[in-house]
Amino acid sequence: MAKRCDVCCKGPTTGMGYTFLRSHYNPHAKRRWLPNLQTQKVYINNAVKHIKVCTSCIKAGKIKKAV
């Protein structure tokens, strides 16, 4: 299952983990930041479908929710 928004295609980002209580020279663990995805019932071409949408798209009103 892909962790990607079906509207804006926002996906996971990668980077280095937190460096608390570590020396500057020690290597750090890699980690992933996942988008906040919610499953929503929306209208697509006059049909109701379930899609995964990030919360920023929901707040921006980029989808039309089905009731």
C-alpha positions, 0 to 999 in steps of 0.5 A: 500500500503506497503512502502517497496522497491521491490528490497532490502526490505528497509522499514520504521524505527521508533524512537523518534522525535526531542527534540528542546526546550524541557527539558531532562525529557519530553517525546518525540513524536514517529515518522517514517522515510520513504524510498525515493521510486520511481515507475519505469518501469523495465525489470523482466523476459523479461517483463516490470513491474512497481515496487517501488524502493528506490533511493539507488537501482536506483543509485547502478544500481540494476535494468534495466530500461525499456524505 
